[in-house]
Amino acid sequence: MSTPNVTVVRACVRGGEGGSPTAVVLEDDAAVAPGDDERRRIPVAHGTSHAVYVRHVGDTTELRFFTAEGELPACGHGTVAALALLAARHGGAGPYRATLRAGGRDFAGRAERVGELITAAFDPGPVDLREPTAEERALVLPTLGLAPDEVGPNIRIAGVGRERLLVPVPTRAALAALRPDLDRLRAACDRLGLLGAYVHSEPSPEGALAARMFAPSIGVPEDLANANSTACLAAHLAGGGVHRIAVDMGDSLGSPATVTATAGPDLRVEVGGTALVVTA
């Protein structure tokens, strides 16, 4: 089987720089669709943490997401990357809009090109929020190097698809200083069935903050830009009156990224970012 044509899209760039490199494969263009083993190899071969595979079925655009470890039910920055490439290929006037399908559900996505940059956003679906159990706190926090008194009171378990732990720390400096034990974190997340830990600073009154997402259980020690976890945080913060956030990520990895999200009074969320198509 020939290797499919792969486009690298830097999702959720900040000021046109950085972002999370994501491999995008338009399977409609492939003579033969790759098998799942090949889908796992492609992100490694192209130096990306994730790959998204795009296929049109009638009026719906199906998305599948893979890391080297296997398939994921959802990937937010992968969705941004796919929308950006589809909008770039579309070439029509005005915003590009699509009905997307991933993780067993249909949802709306949109993108609009301004120069070389493409801004994309989508509906990540309903966010489930709950208090973490004592076991979840006790197993995960030490792996992050955090004592109970070093985190804010509003820790939450949040899910769009798989659950993850949202962990507030008081400042960006405290966030930057984290040195998690990734082997222990992976063991704790595997035991608890969690995707990982999304650690974030407290938001400014305007909703600006920073975050780091650690997900070794899916082969991603630290994610450059994690849109679905940002959507979860937006839903959580909306309960306290913060309805729009801009989250800086990737600085610890030398690739600045920003993910934006809004949550309405009904806690419906839209999440996205700005993308740059690197190779085509």
Backbone as CSV, one residue per row, in Angstrom:
resi,resn,N_x,N_y,N_z,CA_x,CA_y,CA_z,C_x,C_y,C_z
1,MET,0.839,-1.196,0.000,0.000,0.000,0.000,0.871,1.241,0.000
2,SER,0.566,2.222,-0.812,1.334,3.460,-0.852,0.997,4.322,0.360
3,THR,2.002,5.081,0.807,1.792,5.956,1.953,0.844,7.090,1.557
4,PRO,-0.197,7.371,2.352,-1.144,8.429,1.991,-0.488,9.802,2.054
5,ASN,-1.050,10.734,1.303,-0.561,12.105,1.327,-0.890,12.731,2.679
6,VAL,0.129,13.256,3.347,-0.025,13.810,4.690,0.260,15.301,4.645
7,THR,-0.633,16.083,5.248,-0.437,17.520,5.407,-0.217,17.819,6.882
8,VAL,0.811,18.587,7.190,1.038,18.996,8.572,0.424,20.372,8.785
9,VAL,-0.427,20.465,9.787,-1.088,21.721,10.147,-0.696,22.061,11.574
10,ARG,-0.256,23.279,11.779,0.064,23.728,13.142,-1.212,24.329,13.730
11,ALA,-1.809,23.610,14.667,-3.098,24.008,15.230,-2.904,24.873,16.464
12,CYS,-3.760,25.868,16.601,-3.806,26.728,17.788,-2.519,27.531,17.955
13,VAL,-2.062,28.149,16.858,-0.876,28.994,16.925,-1.170,30.242,17.748
14,ARG,-0.092,30.884,18.196,-0.232,32.141,18.949,0.506,33.234,18.182
15,GLY,-0.237,34.224,17.710,0.384,35.274,16.935,1.039,34.760,15.665
16,GLY,0.499,33.688,15.111,1.046,33.116,13.892,2.245,32.215,14.106
17,GLU,2.679,32.019,15.356,3.856,31.207,15.661,3.478,30.010,16.526
18,GLY,4.371,29.009,16.529,4.198,27.862,17.419,3.047,26.982,16.991
19,GLY,2.211,26.612,17.947,1.091,25.719,17.684,1.482,24.264,17.793
20,SER,0.490,23.403,17.647,0.682,21.959,17.777,0.688,21.315,16.397
21,PRO,1.846,20.848,15.910,1.878,20.184,14.603,1.004,18.935,14.611
22,THR,0.127,18.826,13.651,-0.821,17.719,13.556,-0.824,17.200,12.125
23,ALA,-0.705,15.886,11.986,-0.744,15.270,10.660,-2.202,15.092,10.249
24,VAL,-2.551,15.581,9.058,-3.913,15.468,8.537,-3.869,14.680,7.235
25,VAL,-4.693,13.644,7.163,-4.781,12.813,5.959,-6.205,12.895,5.430
26,LEU,-6.350,13.392,4.196,-7.650,13.407,3.532,-7.801,12.077,2.797
27,GLU,-8.547,11.166,3.412,-8.615,9.817,2.869,-9.379,9.760,1.547
28,ASP,-10.166,10.775,1.247,-10.828,10.813,-0.060,-9.800,10.870,-1.189
29,ASP,-8.605,11.419,-0.892,-7.562,11.558,-1.906,-6.702,10.310,-2.043
30,ALA,-6.840,9.356,-1.107,-5.972,8.184,-1.098,-6.550,7.080,-1.978
31,ALA,-5.683,6.444,-2.754,-6.134,5.321,-3.577,-6.604,4.174,-2.696
32,VAL,-5.894,3.953,-1.579,-6.255,2.925,-0.612,-6.157,3.549,0.771
33,ALA,-7.201,3.445,1.576,-7.178,4.008,2.922,-6.180,3.248,3.780
34,PRO,-5.429,3.935,4.646,-4.475,3.236,5.513,-5.189,2.373,6.536
35,GLY,-4.532,1.290,6.956,-5.045,0.493,8.064,-4.675,1.134,9.379
36,ASP,-5.200,0.599,10.473,-4.972,1.233,11.774,-3.506,1.192,12.194
37,ASP,-2.757,0.144,11.834,-1.327,0.119,12.153,-0.617,1.284,11.475
38,GLU,-0.954,1.525,10.212,-0.358,2.654,9.497,-0.814,3.969,10.097
39,ARG,-2.071,4.044,10.534,-2.568,5.284,11.147,-1.785,5.609,12.429
40,ARG,-1.344,4.601,13.163,-0.530,4.842,14.358,0.885,5.274,13.995
41,ARG,1.404,4.777,12.877,2.781,5.103,12.492,2.915,6.513,11.918
42,ILE,1.874,7.012,11.276,1.980,8.285,10.562,2.346,9.456,11.476
43,PRO,1.727,9.628,12.663,2.155,10.771,13.481,3.622,10.673,13.902
44,VAL,4.095,9.480,14.174,5.510,9.320,14.542,6.403,9.690,13.366
45,ALA,6.047,9.196,12.184,6.862,9.446,10.992,6.947,10.923,10.639
46,HIS,5.919,11.691,10.996,5.882,13.109,10.632,6.165,14.028,11.821
47,GLY,6.615,13.451,12.935,7.024,14.252,14.073,5.905,14.976,14.773
48,THR,4.708,14.381,14.754,3.560,14.987,15.428,3.055,14.059,16.524
49,SER,2.372,14.609,17.495,1.816,13.769,18.561,0.532,13.079,18.120
50,HIS,-0.204,13.709,17.205,-1.500,13.207,16.780,-1.614,13.242,15.256
51,ALA,-2.514,12.409,14.758,-2.905,12.468,13.349,-4.419,12.377,13.275
52,VAL,-5.001,13.067,12.285,-6.440,13.024,12.069,-6.685,12.570,10.645
53,TYR,-7.628,11.652,10.494,-7.968,11.065,9.200,-9.381,11.512,8.838
54,VAL,-9.515,12.089,7.639,-10.730,12.780,7.222,-11.336,12.042,6.031
55,ARG,-12.643,11.782,6.139,-13.334,11.095,5.042,-14.737,11.647,4.918
56,HIS,-15.175,11.960,3.683,-16.518,12.477,3.450,-17.476,11.315,3.192
57,VAL,-18.574,11.337,3.920,-19.648,10.359,3.739,-20.939,11.151,3.558
58,GLY,-21.372,11.295,2.315,-22.536,12.134,2.050,-22.241,13.569,2.441
59,ASP,-23.122,14.161,3.234,-22.947,15.546,3.663,-22.174,15.672,4.973
60,THR,-21.651,14.560,5.471,-20.951,14.549,6.755,-19.462,14.286,6.535
61,THR,-18.633,14.926,7.345,-17.188,14.717,7.308,-16.779,13.916,8.534
62,GLU,-16.327,12.693,8.312,-15.939,11.816,9.415,-14.470,12.041,9.774
63,LEU,-14.202,12.111,11.084,-12.853,12.299,11.600,-12.480,11.127,12.502
64,ARG,-11.261,10.623,12.332,-10.703,9.624,13.247,-9.339,10.132,13.703
65,PHE,-9.022,9.908,14.972,-7.823,10.470,15.580,-6.937,9.347,16.110
66,PHE,-5.634,9.471,15.875,-4.687,8.459,16.333,-3.440,9.111,16.914
67,THR,-2.899,8.482,17.959,-1.525,8.706,18.395,-0.764,7.405,18.153
68,ALA,0.498,7.380,18.538,1.273,6.152,18.397,0.687,5.018,19.227
69,GLU,-0.077,5.366,20.277,-0.652,4.356,21.169,-1.943,3.764,20.624
70,GLY,-2.620,4.464,19.727,-3.877,3.942,19.202,-4.881,5.039,18.936
71,GLU,-6.145,4.640,18.751,-7.195,5.574,18.362,-7.793,6.279,19.582
72,LEU,-8.162,7.544,19.385,-8.838,8.350,20.394,-10.260,8.655,19.933
73,PRO,-11.220,8.755,20.862,-12.582,9.096,20.446,-12.726,10.550,20.032
74,ALA,-11.820,11.412,20.497,-11.913,12.839,20.185,-10.528,13.452,20.302
75,CYS,-10.318,14.537,19.567,-9.072,15.311,19.667,-9.395,16.727,19.220
76,GLY,-9.340,17.656,20.138,-9.755,19.019,19.826,-8.834,19.716,18.843
77,HIS,-7.505,19.691,19.101,-6.630,20.392,18.159,-6.570,19.649,16.832
78,GLY,-6.818,18.313,16.847,-6.933,17.587,15.589,-8.139,18.041,14.786
79,THR,-9.231,18.350,15.473,-10.427,18.871,14.793,-10.158,20.248,14.206
80,VAL,-9.459,21.106,14.962,-9.075,22.420,14.440,-8.202,22.262,13.194
81,ALA,-7.239,21.327,13.243,-6.346,21.106,12.102,-7.124,20.630,10.880
82,ALA,-8.059,19.692,11.083,-8.854,19.184,9.963,-9.709,20.284,9.349
83,LEU,-10.364,21.080,10.187,-11.189,22.175,9.673,-10.344,23.183,8.900
84,ALA,-9.140,23.460,9.400,-8.279,24.417,8.720,-7.899,23.928,7.327
85,LEU,-7.523,22.656,7.216,-7.141,22.146,5.900,-8.343,22.085,4.963
86,LEU,-9.501,21.677,5.480,-10.697,21.644,4.638,-11.057,23.039,4.147
87,ALA,-10.926,24.040,5.025,-11.224,25.413,4.611,-10.227,25.892,3.565
88,ALA,-8.950,25.521,3.732,-7.938,25.916,2.759,-8.199,25.279,1.401
89,ARG,-8.665,24.022,1.406,-8.982,23.344,0.151,-10.282,23.853,-0.460
90,HIS,-11.182,24.340,0.384,-12.506,24.776,-0.079,-12.398,25.964,-1.020
91,GLY,-11.668,26.980,-0.563,-11.384,28.110,-1.429,-12.551,29.019,-1.749
92,GLY,-13.722,28.789,-1.183,-14.869,29.630,-1.486,-14.874,30.912,-0.672
93,ALA,-15.773,31.809,-1.030,-15.907,33.048,-0.283,-16.654,32.793,1.024
94,GLY,-16.273,33.543,2.048,-16.970,33.434,3.322,-16.513,32.247,4.136
95,PRO,-17.081,32.071,5.337,-16.673,30.985,6.224,-16.983,29.607,5.631
96,TYR,-16.125,28.659,5.950,-16.365,27.253,5.614,-17.116,26.620,6.783
97,ARG,-18.171,25.882,6.490,-18.944,25.213,7.533,-19.111,23.751,7.174
98,ALA,-19.113,22.902,8.211,-19.222,21.463,7.973,-19.945,20.803,9.123
99,THR,-20.628,19.708,8.800,-21.139,18.803,9.827,-20.107,17.695,9.982
100,LEU,-19.551,17.586,11.186,-18.491,16.633,11.470,-19.048,15.447,12.249
101,ARG,-18.374,14.318,12.110,-18.750,13.133,12.886,-17.489,12.522,13.494
102,ALA,-17.500,12.342,14.805,-16.392,11.701,15.509,-16.907,11.212,16.850
103,GLY,-16.343,10.116,17.310,-16.729,9.609,18.621,-18.199,9.270,18.726
104,GLY,-18.831,8.911,17.599,-20.223,8.492,17.633,-21.230,9.618,17.666
105,ARG,-20.819,10.845,17.365,-21.782,11.942,17.358,-21.498,12.883,16.199
106,ASP,-22.534,13.624,15.777,-22.425,14.656,14.747,-22.399,16.022,15.426
107,PHE,-21.581,16.928,14.881,-21.485,18.256,15.484,-21.030,19.257,14.433
108,ALA,-21.214,20.529,14.761,-20.930,21.603,13.817,-19.502,22.096,13.968
109,GLY,-18.889,22.417,12.806,-17.572,23.033,12.787,-17.553,24.143,11.756
110,ARG,-16.676,25.127,11.971,-16.570,26.240,11.029,-15.126,26.717,10.991
111,ALA,-14.769,27.357,9.886,-13.426,27.910,9.753,-13.462,29.051,8.757
112,GLU,-12.534,30.006,8.947,-12.457,31.147,8.042,-11.005,31.553,7.875
113,ARG,-10.633,31.790,6.621,-9.253,32.125,6.300,-9.063,33.627,6.248
114,VAL,-7.968,34.100,6.875,-7.542,35.494,6.783,-6.048,35.462,6.487
115,GLY,-5.698,35.711,5.226,-4.310,35.576,4.828,-3.872,34.121,4.914
116,GLU,-2.732,33.881,5.545,-2.233,32.515,5.693,-2.861,31.796,6.881
117,LEU,-3.499,32.522,7.767,-4.041,31.938,8.989,-5.511,31.590,8.816
118,ILE,-5.907,30.505,9.480,-7.292,30.041,9.424,-7.787,29.866,10.857
119,THR,-8.860,30.555,11.181,-9.463,30.422,12.506,-10.588,29.403,12.433
120,ALA,-10.545,28.416,13.328,-11.526,27.334,13.317,-12.110,27.154,14.708
121,ALA,-13.358,26.691,14.745,-14.035,26.431,16.016,-15.078,25.347,15.800
122,PHE,-15.418,24.659,16.876,-16.386,23.573,16.777,-17.075,23.364,18.112
123,ASP,-18.151,22.595,18.055,-18.935,22.225,19.232,-18.378,20.906,19.772
124,PRO,-17.722,20.904,20.937,-17.127,19.672,21.444,-18.129,18.723,22.085
125,GLY,-19.370,19.171,22.243,-20.384,18.339,22.887,-20.546,18.684,24.354
126,PRO,-21.513,18.068,25.007,-21.749,18.368,26.417,-20.580,17.951,27.294
127,VAL,-20.291,18.777,28.280,-19.205,18.519,29.217,-19.792,17.989,30.525
128,ASP,-19.280,16.863,30.966,-19.682,16.302,32.255,-18.672,16.719,33.315
129,LEU,-19.164,17.258,34.416,-18.311,17.726,35.508,-18.728,17.068,36.813
130,ARG,-17.739,16.714,37.614,-18.026,16.154,38.939,-16.847,16.401,39.863
131,GLU,-17.094,16.234,41.142,-16.027,16.310,42.135,-15.146,15.065,42.029
132,PRO,-13.830,15.209,42.145,-12.988,14.015,42.174,-13.153,13.270,43.489
133,THR,-12.941,11.984,43.439,-12.980,11.195,44.662,-11.683,11.403,45.446
134,ALA,-11.705,10.978,46.692,-10.489,11.065,47.512,-9.364,10.245,46.892
135,GLU,-9.701,9.091,46.311,-8.680,8.263,45.678,-8.084,8.956,44.460
136,GLU,-8.921,9.608,43.652,-8.418,10.305,42.473,-7.461,11.424,42.867
137,ARG,-7.803,12.175,43.892,-6.901,13.216,44.376,-5.594,12.614,44.891
138,ALA,-5.727,11.580,45.701,-4.556,11.006,46.362,-3.599,10.354,45.381
139,LEU,-4.124,9.790,44.304,-3.260,9.113,43.342,-2.617,10.079,42.351
140,VAL,-3.353,11.097,41.916,-2.854,11.942,40.824,-2.007,13.110,41.322
141,LEU,-2.444,13.826,42.349,-1.743,15.046,42.743,-0.262,14.808,43.062
142,PRO,0.111,13.759,43.814,1.549,13.566,44.087,2.375,13.322,42.833
143,THR,1.781,12.713,41.805,2.544,12.468,40.577,2.866,13.768,39.854
144,LEU,2.088,14.816,40.130,2.338,16.135,39.552,3.298,16.953,40.404
145,GLY,3.676,16.421,41.564,4.525,17.147,42.493,3.774,18.192,43.289
146,LEU,2.463,17.987,43.441,1.623,18.963,44.126,1.077,18.398,45.424
147,ALA,1.212,19.173,46.490,0.573,18.841,47.757,-0.850,19.393,47.747
148,PRO,-1.744,18.825,48.580,-3.136,19.307,48.579,-3.272,20.805,48.814
149,ASP,-2.362,21.396,49.620,-2.483,22.825,49.895,-1.869,23.695,48.802
150,GLU,-1.332,23.083,47.751,-0.740,23.843,46.651,-1.683,23.994,45.465
151,VAL,-2.874,23.457,45.579,-3.847,23.547,44.496,-5.081,24.289,44.995
152,GLY,-5.826,24.853,44.058,-7.048,25.551,44.412,-8.143,24.588,44.830
153,PRO,-9.230,25.119,45.367,-10.293,24.254,45.883,-11.167,23.647,44.794
154,ASN,-11.109,24.178,43.591,-12.068,23.767,42.564,-11.492,22.745,41.600
155,ILE,-10.889,21.686,42.139,-10.461,20.578,41.289,-11.713,19.878,40.768
156,ARG,-11.677,19.483,39.511,-12.821,18.788,38.934,-12.367,17.639,38.043
157,ILE,-13.206,16.624,37.978,-13.124,15.622,36.924,-14.068,16.088,35.825
158,ALA,-13.556,16.170,34.596,-14.363,16.677,33.485,-14.205,15.763,32.288
159,GLY,-15.280,15.615,31.534,-15.223,14.733,30.389,-15.979,15.225,29.185
160,VAL,-15.345,15.175,28.026,-15.998,15.123,26.726,-15.389,13.880,26.084
161,GLY,-16.111,12.776,26.136,-15.477,11.495,25.852,-14.860,10.989,27.140
162,ARG,-13.532,10.798,27.158,-12.866,10.325,28.373,-12.728,11.444,29.396
163,GLU,-12.736,11.049,30.664,-12.568,12.009,31.747,-11.093,12.366,31.917
164,ARG,-10.887,13.592,32.422,-9.555,14.036,32.796,-9.681,14.894,34.045
165,LEU,-8.571,15.084,34.782,-8.580,15.872,36.007,-8.171,17.303,35.685
166,LEU,-9.001,18.280,36.085,-8.677,19.694,35.974,-8.110,20.152,37.312
167,VAL,-6.872,20.646,37.304,-6.169,20.974,38.543,-5.767,22.446,38.520
168,PRO,-6.356,23.298,39.374,-5.960,24.704,39.403,-4.740,24.934,40.296
169,VAL,-3.802,25.754,39.815,-2.697,26.250,40.634,-2.771,27.767,40.614
170,PRO,-2.175,28.445,41.593,-2.456,29.882,41.736,-1.861,30.773,40.654
171,THR,-0.695,30.419,40.106,-0.007,31.341,39.211,0.580,30.615,38.009
172,ARG,0.923,31.402,36.979,1.623,30.845,35.823,3.007,30.335,36.226
173,ALA,3.641,30.993,37.186,4.959,30.548,37.638,4.875,29.166,38.273
174,ALA,3.845,28.932,39.089,3.667,27.615,39.697,3.422,26.566,38.627
175,LEU,2.689,26.924,37.594,2.432,26.000,36.487,3.730,25.669,35.755
176,ALA,4.534,26.685,35.460,5.779,26.472,34.715,6.764,25.619,35.498
177,ALA,6.683,25.662,36.826,7.636,24.932,37.665,7.318,23.444,37.792
178,LEU,6.173,23.001,37.296,5.792,21.597,37.464,6.771,20.663,36.755
179,ARG,7.140,19.586,37.442,7.968,18.530,36.874,7.323,17.193,37.239
180,PRO,6.273,16.801,36.542,5.534,15.595,36.932,6.360,14.331,36.729
181,ASP,6.061,13.340,37.535,6.615,12.001,37.354,5.695,11.288,36.365
182,LEU,6.082,11.247,35.109,5.181,10.778,34.065,4.891,9.291,34.160
183,ASP,5.839,8.497,34.636,5.576,7.060,34.797,4.520,6.824,35.865
184,ARG,4.636,7.526,36.984,3.646,7.379,38.054,2.298,7.948,37.626
185,LEU,2.332,9.060,36.881,1.073,9.650,36.406,0.368,8.685,35.458
186,ARG,1.122,8.059,34.571,0.513,7.102,33.654,-0.120,5.951,34.430
187,ALA,0.583,5.435,35.420,0.039,4.325,36.202,-1.240,4.739,36.920
188,ALA,-1.247,5.959,37.486,-2.439,6.431,38.195,-3.603,6.624,37.230
189,CYS,-3.345,7.234,36.071,-4.419,7.461,35.100,-4.943,6.145,34.538
190,ASP,-4.042,5.189,34.280,-4.482,3.878,33.805,-5.384,3.206,34.837
191,ARG,-5.006,3.306,36.092,-5.806,2.681,37.159,-7.183,3.329,37.274
192,LEU,-7.228,4.658,37.104,-8.476,5.396,37.308,-9.291,5.562,36.027
193,GLY,-8.727,5.187,34.885,-9.423,5.375,33.612,-9.461,6.812,33.147
194,LEU,-8.471,7.619,33.540,-8.431,9.031,33.165,-7.557,9.236,31.936
195,LEU,-7.908,10.249,31.143,-7.102,10.631,29.995,-5.788,11.248,30.435
196,GLY,-5.820,12.043,31.484,-4.618,12.712,31.962,-4.977,13.814,32.939
197,ALA,-4.024,14.737,33.133,-4.210,15.841,34.070,-3.958,17.162,33.346
198,TYR,-4.940,18.048,33.416,-4.874,19.379,32.799,-4.722,20.377,33.945
199,VAL,-3.517,20.925,34.094,-3.203,21.831,35.194,-3.241,23.252,34.645
200,HIS,-3.923,24.140,35.350,-4.129,25.488,34.816,-3.962,26.537,35.898
201,SER,-3.546,27.735,35.485,-3.483,28.868,36.397,-4.871,29.463,36.579
202,GLU,-4.971,30.351,37.538,-6.249,31.038,37.753,-6.476,32.057,36.629
203,PRO,-7.705,32.203,36.152,-7.951,33.145,35.057,-7.914,34.592,35.525
204,SER,-7.499,35.472,34.627,-7.617,36.905,34.878,-9.084,37.297,34.744
205,PRO,-9.451,38.515,35.137,-10.850,38.937,34.950,-11.305,38.863,33.498
206,GLU,-10.349,38.958,32.559,-10.689,38.880,31.130,-10.690,37.445,30.614
207,GLY,-10.366,36.474,31.480,-10.378,35.075,31.069,-9.073,34.575,30.483
208,ALA,-7.971,35.295,30.676,-6.668,34.854,30.193,-6.009,33.970,31.254
209,LEU,-5.451,32.859,30.826,-4.762,31.954,31.735,-3.814,31.067,30.951
210,ALA,-3.124,30.187,31.657,-2.209,29.243,31.018,-2.521,27.850,31.542
211,ALA,-2.120,26.843,30.770,-2.387,25.461,31.166,-1.327,24.533,30.583
212,ARG,-1.185,23.354,31.208,-0.348,22.277,30.692,-1.142,20.986,30.810
213,MET,-1.122,20.186,29.759,-1.867,18.922,29.726,-0.890,17.765,29.651
214,PHE,-0.932,16.896,30.668,-0.071,15.724,30.729,-0.928,14.486,30.477
215,ALA,-0.594,13.734,29.427,-1.415,12.577,29.048,-0.534,11.395,28.618
216,PRO,0.359,10.911,29.481,1.248,9.813,29.076,0.512,8.520,28.759
217,SER,-0.700,8.352,29.264,-1.437,7.113,29.000,-1.800,6.947,27.529
218,ILE,-1.834,8.056,26.783,-2.113,7.950,25.344,-0.859,8.251,24.527
219,GLY,0.298,8.172,25.172,1.548,8.376,24.464,1.924,9.826,24.262
220,VAL,1.316,10.749,25.022,1.601,12.176,24.887,2.035,12.694,26.269
221,PRO,3.331,12.684,26.562,3.772,13.132,27.892,3.236,14.510,28.252
222,GLU,3.374,15.461,27.310,2.765,16.781,27.481,2.248,17.239,26.130
223,ASP,0.987,17.662,26.096,0.360,18.082,24.856,0.621,19.565,24.627
224,LEU,0.982,19.902,23.394,1.229,21.306,23.066,-0.027,22.154,23.167
225,ALA,-1.165,21.603,22.750,-2.431,22.351,22.771,-3.557,21.343,22.921
226,ASN,-4.318,21.463,23.982,-5.388,20.493,24.203,-6.725,21.224,24.244
227,ALA,-7.439,21.172,23.124,-8.671,21.947,22.998,-9.814,21.350,23.804
228,ASN,-9.954,20.025,23.817,-11.088,19.444,24.529,-10.990,19.678,26.032
229,SER,-9.778,19.627,26.587,-9.642,19.943,28.013,-9.939,21.417,28.270
230,THR,-9.574,22.284,27.328,-9.907,23.697,27.456,-11.419,23.901,27.407
231,ALA,-12.107,23.127,26.571,-13.571,23.183,26.551,-14.146,22.769,27.902
232,CYS,-13.577,21.733,28.503,-14.021,21.304,29.825,-13.833,22.420,30.849
233,LEU,-12.674,23.075,30.794,-12.422,24.167,31.741,-13.390,25.319,31.513
234,ALA,-13.689,25.619,30.242,-14.639,26.703,29.960,-15.995,26.417,30.588
235,ALA,-16.466,25.186,30.468,-17.755,24.832,31.072,-17.691,24.968,32.579
236,HIS,-16.573,24.551,33.181,-16.420,24.648,34.627,-16.394,26.107,35.082
237,LEU,-15.597,26.939,34.417,-15.475,28.333,34.840,-16.748,29.134,34.584
238,ALA,-17.531,28.723,33.587,-18.783,29.432,33.316,-19.709,29.400,34.516
239,GLY,-19.616,28.330,35.300,-20.423,28.262,36.511,-20.080,29.352,37.505
240,GLY,-18.868,29.914,37.409,-18.452,31.023,38.275,-18.496,32.366,37.590
241,GLY,-19.098,32.427,36.384,-19.297,33.695,35.709,-18.259,34.063,34.670
242,VAL,-17.261,33.180,34.423,-16.269,33.429,33.377,-16.718,32.665,32.136
243,HIS,-17.137,33.370,31.098,-17.752,32.711,29.942,-16.871,32.676,28.703
244,ARG,-15.729,33.339,28.736,-14.819,33.336,27.591,-13.395,33.221,28.116
245,ILE,-12.624,32.270,27.591,-11.254,32.097,28.042,-10.313,31.995,26.848
246,ALA,-9.075,32.420,27.069,-7.979,32.247,26.116,-6.833,31.617,26.894
247,VAL,-6.467,30.396,26.544,-5.543,29.598,27.334,-4.226,29.432,26.582
248,ASP,-3.147,29.939,27.174,-1.814,29.767,26.604,-1.259,28.408,27.009
249,MET,-0.744,27.669,26.034,-0.143,26.369,26.263,1.150,26.290,25.443
250,GLY,1.919,25.237,25.663,3.067,24.940,24.831,4.350,25.676,25.154
251,ASP,4.333,26.664,26.070,5.537,27.439,26.349,6.644,26.566,26.938
252,SER,6.281,25.606,27.769,7.296,24.726,28.362,7.947,23.832,27.327
253,LEU,7.324,23.691,26.163,7.839,22.844,25.091,8.441,23.659,23.951
254,GLY,8.508,24.973,24.127,9.124,25.824,23.132,8.271,26.084,21.910
255,SER,6.960,25.847,21.996,6.068,26.069,20.862,4.789,26.713,21.376
256,PRO,4.762,28.043,21.486,3.600,28.710,22.093,2.321,28.451,21.317
257,ALA,1.267,28.174,22.056,-0.048,27.906,21.472,-1.099,28.610,22.315
258,THR,-2.233,28.904,21.696,-3.370,29.475,22.415,-4.648,28.805,21.938
259,VAL,-5.452,28.373,22.895,-6.758,27.766,22.628,-7.822,28.687,23.210
260,THR,-8.876,28.940,22.461,-9.950,29.806,22.945,-11.229,28.993,23.105
261,ALA,-12.058,29.409,24.044,-13.332,28.719,24.260,-14.329,29.689,24.874
262,THR,-15.591,29.502,24.511,-16.686,30.267,25.105,-17.739,29.287,25.607
263,ALA,-18.414,29.686,26.661,-19.490,28.877,27.218,-20.665,29.785,27.520
264,GLY,-21.839,29.449,26.995,-23.030,30.243,27.227,-23.659,29.948,28.571
265,PRO,-24.745,30.638,28.901,-25.433,30.404,30.172,-25.910,28.959,30.339
266,ASP,-26.179,28.275,29.201,-26.599,26.875,29.270,-25.413,25.922,29.291
267,LEU,-24.177,26.498,29.395,-22.923,25.747,29.443,-22.597,25.038,28.133
268,ARG,-23.284,25.394,27.048,-22.864,24.901,25.741,-21.568,25.609,25.348
269,VAL,-20.624,24.841,24.857,-19.273,25.346,24.642,-18.938,25.342,23.155
270,GLU,-18.167,26.352,22.728,-17.508,26.323,21.428,-16.024,26.546,21.694
271,VAL,-15.180,25.720,21.067,-13.744,25.778,21.318,-13.010,25.801,19.986
272,GLY,-11.844,26.417,19.972,-11.093,26.458,18.721,-9.779,27.186,18.867
273,GLY,-9.263,27.612,17.709,-7.988,28.306,17.673,-7.666,28.674,16.247
274,THR,-6.494,29.239,16.077,-6.006,29.650,14.767,-4.958,28.668,14.290
275,ALA,-4.998,28.333,13.007,-4.125,27.299,12.468,-3.371,27.806,11.254
276,LEU,-2.254,27.125,10.967,-1.424,27.438,9.813,-1.107,26.129,9.093
277,VAL,-1.453,26.045,7.816,-1.137,24.857,7.020,0.339,24.957,6.634
278,VAL,1.127,23.967,7.085,2.577,24.020,6.890,2.983,23.322,5.599
279,THR,2.484,22.098,5.389,2.785,21.354,4.157,1.491,20.909,3.524
280,ALA,1.456,20.839,2.245,0.248,20.415,1.530,0.646,19.621,0.294
